[in-house]
Amino acid sequence: MSTLPLLILYTSLLAIVISFLFSLLRNRRRHSSHRLPPGPKPWPIVGNLPHLGPMPHQSIAGLARTHGPLMYLRLGFVDVVVAASASVAAQFLKIHDSNFSNRPPNSGAKHIAYNYQDIVFRPYGPRWRMLRKISSVHLFSGKALDDYRHVRQEEMAVLTRALASAGTEPVNLAQRLNLCVVNALGRVMLGFRVFGDGTGGSDPRADEFKSMVVELMVLAGVFNVGDFVPALERLDLQGVARKMKKLHKRFDVFLSDILEERKMNGRDGGNKLTDLLGTLISLMDDANGEEKLTETEIKALLLVCSLPSLSLSLSLSLYS
């Protein structure tokens, strides 16, 4: 029998024990110098993960009824403070928001979101404030809604024609509405419809993007033990990091091709760049005295701004 599997096993166990002892010493120092909120007693190594159960939102609500709206949990080796009421959440999100603006590291942000280069997981600082300003002005402002009004009108027209062409046949209205939303979001973000033009034709680029979003939805729902037990992160026991890296390469090639295509069209005097991607390209070329956006930041911003809303709408479209 080969000794390599046994060596890997012993090394893993040793790493877990060392991490546990280090975490234990760190927590004792922290408990001695800082008062932590009340909470259930954590188990060795896994912490309070067993307390979460199969439906964490219900389990946390039950724990809050016992320990109060502000409680401390240790998920593996990760310290977590839970705000389980609106008033406590306001303390974190509004009153003391600058102290809690950074998000904890995780495998998804590291391997998919360009190693924390996006607006969601990027550490608070000048570059994060620049990305927030760009998003606020060019995506979430009233002017941006007016600029993209024609996109919504055109997609509503496509939806209306599709419903009219159905005649007396029954129609899944929820699915049709979600397809309309996904196509409008796709056009606003990237300049193309995710589900084609409604005539039944297929767009290979849209199909590729759709398959990547579906795969990301699956990976986002996987519990990755390496996020909570750092000693196991390098081992990637579940293969989650490997799948995320592979998916990131697909997203990067996809976004890079679109970025280069749009930059060439802009230089050659092609169609006016009226979507978010075109706006970001113009900010990269002309920063008006401010720091310029990099291509990596543009791709990370597109990825994070488009995927949450598209994922939700796409999931409703696929399963409605």
N, C-alpha and C positions, 0 to 999 in steps of 0.2 A: 504493500500500500504506500502511495506517495506521501511524503511528509509535508508537501506544499499546502494542501488544504488544512492540515492541523496547524501549520505555522500561521496561516491567515486567520484561523479561528482564535488561536492564542493571542495573536497581535490585536485582534478586534476586542477581545475580552479585556486585555490589558489597557487598551485605549479607553474603553468604557469606564473601567475602575479608576484610572487616573483622572478622567474628566469628572467623574462623580466626586472624588475626593477634592479636586480643585473647586468644584461648584459648592461643595459643602463648606469648605473654608471661606470661600467668598461670601456665601450667604450668612455665615456666622458673623463675619465682620460687618456686613451690611445691617444685620439685625441689631448688632450692638451699637451702631452709630446712627441708625435711622429707624423710626417707627413705621412699620408697614401696616397697611390696612388688614383687617381680619379676613380669614378665609379658611377653607378646609385644609387639613393637614396633608401635605404632599407625601406620596409614596417614594421610596428610594428609586433613583434613576429616572423613572417615567414621570415623577411629580404628580400633578393633578390631572394628567391626561385620562386616566380611568374614570374620573368624575364627570367627564364631558359626555360619555355615552354615545349612542348612535345619532342623537339629535342634540348637538351642543347648545343651540339657542334655547331649547326647553330646559336643559340641564342647568345652564347659567342662570336662567330665570328662577329656577328652584333654589339654587345656591344663594341667590340674592335675597330671597325671602328669609333665609336662615342667617346669613352673614351681613346683610345690609347692601345698599346700592353701590358702595365702594368697597371692593374686596381684592385680595391678592391671590393670584394663582401662579404656580410654577409648572409650566408645560415642558416636560423634559428638563432641560437646563436653561430654559428661557423664562425670565421673570415677566409676569403680566399683571397689570392693574386694570380691573374691569370697572367701567362706569355703567351701571345698570339702571340709571334713571336719567330723565331729561335734564334735571337741574345739575346733577353731577357731570353729565356729558358736556354741558355748557361751560363748566369750569375748565375742561380740557380744550374744547374746540373754540371758545370765544375769549375767555378771560386770560387764560394762561396758554394760549395756542402757540406762542413762540417757543415755549419750553418743551412742547410736545410735537413739534412740526416734523421731526425726522421719523421715518418709518423703520421698523426693524428689518434687518437683512433677511432675504429668503431666496430660495433657488430660482423661483420664477423671474424675479427682478434681475437676478444675476445672469442667468443663462438666456433669457428671452428678451428682456427690456434693455439690452445693450449695456449691461453691467451698471445699472442705476443711473443711466443717462436721461431717463424720461422725467416728466414733471411729477409723477406720483411718488416714485421712490428715490429721486435725487435728494441728497442732503441739502438742508436749508442753506442758502447763500446767494451771492449775486447772480449766478447762472440760473438758479431756481426762480428767483424773482423775475428775471428776464423772460423765462418760459411762461411764468404765470401771467405776465403782462401781455405777452403775445396771444395767449389763449383767451384772456379776458376781452381784449380789443377785437381780435379777428375771428373769434368763434362764438363767444357767449354774450356779446353785446347786442343791443337793439339794432345797431347798424348792420351787424353781420346777418341778423335774421332778415332784415330788409334786402340785403344783397343776394340772399339765397332764396328769396320769395319765388322767383321764376322756376327754381328746381322743384319746389313743393307743388306749384301749380301744374307743372308738366307731368309730374308723377301722379297727381290726382286725376289728370286727364287720362293717363294710361289706365288707371284703376277704373275710371268711369267707363271707358271703352270696353275693357275686359268684362265688366259686369253687364253692360248692354249686349255684348256679343253672346253671352250665355243664354239669353232668351228666357225660356221657361224652365231651363235646367237648374237643379239646386246648386248653390254656390257656397263654399266654405268662406264666409265673409271674414272671419278672424284671420285666416291664413292670407287672404288677399290683402287685408289691411297691413299685416306685418310685412308682406313682400313690398308693399308700397313704401313703408317706413325704411326698410333695409336699403332699397334702391335709392331713396332720397339721401340717406346718410352716406351711402357709397359715393354718390355724385358730389356731395358737399365736401367729403374728405379727400377722395382720390380721383374723382372725375369720371367714374364709370358705374354702371348698374351692376350690382352683385348678382341679380337674377335675370339679366338680359332686359329686353325691351317689352316684355309681356306678350310677344307673338309666338313664343315657344322655341325661338332660336337659342342656340348655345354659344356662349362666349368663353373660350378656353381660359382666358385670364380671370374672369369672374369665377369660373368653376374651381380654379386653383386656389384663389383667395378663400372661397367658401370652404373648401376641404381643410385648409390650414386653420380657419377659425373654429371649425368643428373639433379638430384635433386639440387645439388649445383649450377649448371648453372641457374636454375630457381630462387633460393634464391638470387643469386648474382645480379639479375636484378630487385629485389624488392626495392623500395624506402622505407627505414626505418626511420620514423619520429623521432625515439628515438636517431638517430645519430646526428640530428641537433637541437633537443629540449631536452636537458639532463633531464629536469624535467619529461618527459614522458617515459624515458628509462625503469624505473622500472615497469611501467604499461604495457608495451609491448602490446599496443593497437591493433597492426596488427598480433600479434602472431608470428612475425618473429624470435625473440630470442628463443622462445620455439622450433620452427622447427629447428633452427640452433643447439641448444643443443642436440636435438634428433639425428640429422644427425652426429654431432661430435661423439656421442657415437658409432654410426655404424662405422664411420671411425676408431675410436680408437680401437675397437674390431678387425676390419679387419686388421689394421696395426700391432697390438700387436700379433695376431696369426701368421702373416707372419714373423714377427721379431723373435718370439720364434722358429718357424719352421726352419728358416734359421740358427739361432744360434745352434740349436741341430744338424742340418746336418753338420755344420762346425766342431763341437766337435767330431762327430762320423766319421769324415773322408769321408764325402759324396762328392757331386759334388763341384768343385771349385767355390768359390763365385766371379763371374766376373762382376756382375752388380753394380749399385750404392749402393743398399742396402747392398751387401756383403762388399763393400769398407767401408761403414759407420760402419758396425759391427766390422771390423778389427780395425778401428780407435778408437772405444769404448773400445776394449780389449787391444790395444797397442797404447798409445798416444805418445810414444817416448819422454817422458819428458814434454809434453805439457798437458794442462788440457784435461781431457777425455770428450768425448761426453756423454750426458745422453740419455736414451731411449726416453724421451720426445722430446729432440732436434732432434733426428734421425727421429722420426715420423713426427714432424713439418716440417723438411727439405724435407722429401719425399713428404709430402702433398703439399707443396708450389712449389717444383721444378717440380712435375709431373702434377699437376692439370691444370695450365694455358694452356700448350701445348696440353695436352690430351683433355681438354674441347673444345679448338678450333677445333682440328682435329675431335673429336667426333661429334661436332655440324655439321661440314661439311659432315661427314659420314651419319648422321641421316637425314639431310635435303637436301642433294644433289640429 
